[in-house]
Amino acid sequence: MNALIKAEFRRLLATRMWLWALLTAVVLGGGMVGLLTAVGPENFSPPMPGLETEEGVLSVFGMLGFTVFVPAALGTLAMTSEYRHRTATFTFLFAPQRWQVLTAKLVTFGVAGLVYGLVQTAGAGAGFFGALAARGVTPGLATGTVIELLLRLALTMAVYTLLGVAMGALIRNQIVALAVVIGYLYMGELILMMIPGVNLLYPLLPGGATASLTSFTYLADVLADELSTSPVSLLSPVGGGLLLAGYALVAAAVAVLVPMRRDVV
Amino acid sequence: MNQPNYRIEVTGLTKRFGPVTAVDSLSFSVEPGVITGFLGPNGAGKTTTMRMILGLVTPTAGTATIGGKRYGELRRPSEIVGAVLDASAFHPNHSARDHLRIYRTMGGHPAGRVEELLDRLGLAHAAHRKTRTFSTGMKQRLSLATALLGDPQVLLLDEPSNGLDPEGIAWLRRFLRELADEGRTVLVSSHVLSEVQQIVDDIVMIRRGTLVAAGPLREMERFRPSTVLVRSPDAEALKKVLLRGTSDGVAAQSVETGHDGALRVQGLATAQIADLASAARLRVHELLTEDTSLEQLFFELTADSEGDAR
């Protein structure tokens, strides 16, 4: 098992993808949060509470939640490239217990996703505090709380990487898998939310779990407003994190039981 | 070291893809220390059979074992079995060295193995190049290097000559012979008999997923009516002598006179023809066993099998 994990790290570092991923993390983290902080949520369209309020701070960092499709897509790419480039043949010859292959990938990309998340949130923290200092605004959230929030966001990225890997193992076709993962994160859940009744399930859907992990409930609140339902109550951050990890594990387990057992021809 | 006997044993192996039966109750064995040719026309089920032996395809029925164990039961399988299946199974942006290092690590093989194999397979100069820039021949050699990482006792190669130039094919033959001489089990599939005829010791021939013939190549050759070409200034007299035969009843089954005046004799070996000619004081200028009819046998045995599933 250790050999498999080591081999997966080698595979990950053999192309430049990791470099581009970290660059993306810095741009999305530092760049985006820095920019949003510099502009200020009160100047958004529609305007949101300012940075001197808790909601204002949360809304800036909450935007990072919309970038989870990046680590998810990276995980999906990594898994499906085994099938696309037919390396699965060699991989399953060297490791005939296919669940071990997936486990090694989950471990490797769990770590890689966490590194991605930490780089992104470190950038976000730097951008946030830098832009705040430049504007001379005192944030509506204590520094310790902000750091905790950033760590939760880093964890969110790691969990989404795992989800991406698991979905890749489940769907196998690279293009289809990417379309499903990105499509769901972008639109799928919003569409689901428009179905009466389904929106009650929102806390239990990946988006809702992400919201509880990132404490960014703006979207949920707006939806509740527009659909004139009572505001949904989200899970606790820990609950949301565990639920997301659970989705990844279920997808991985189904992948091991069905598509990964299929013939490699 | 007392080496276990890594023979491949295929028993009642069957694979159905939906309504198509690709492999049908196939049984044969592949012995160590020899090169076995796995022959059959395209679509006969060779690839599917090899992938079942390697645990990549699950059989509908039957078993395939290597040294008495199924592939999935082998501990550290890459130290026991190496296989070359796809013409290209590399990440296009990995270098040859990256690729080998990944699988070297996965199999837990010694670190020096990668450079050793790059050298041995003549890839050292291209080790840093991305695999997408590789020619088919280089890809074949990189596949072979991957298969050899664990110094396996058993080697399976699916159509390894595809994309190799004549020089590469000659090299591959020498290479496989060395491996077999070291006591390894070598199974090489091909749909072109002449390609493997010179190197294989045993053959397993299949058609439409069923066994047609299996055994040492020499014994196969005994089945066919061998033709001996005889040139003689006394051709007409010799023809009568050969048809009459010896006193104990050994005679030619047929003797035809070709348009070039040479005789084509069936049913007698060269030694018998020479002895008969000598006894009758007839001259023989040329005596030659024609070596083409194995291909004929292959066509006859595998005839009428186009258009099957793989």
Interface residues (C-beta under 8 A of the other chain):
Chain A: A3 L4 K6 A7 R10 R11 A14 T15 R16 S81 H85 R86 T87 T89 F90 T91 F92 L93 F94 A95 P96 Q97 R261 D263 V264 V265
Chain B: T47 T48 R51 L54 G55 L56 V57 T58 Y71 G72 L74 P77 S78 V81 A83 L85 D86 S88 A89 F90 H91 P92 N93 H94 S95 D98 H99 R101 I102 Y103 T105 M106 G107 G108 T146 R310
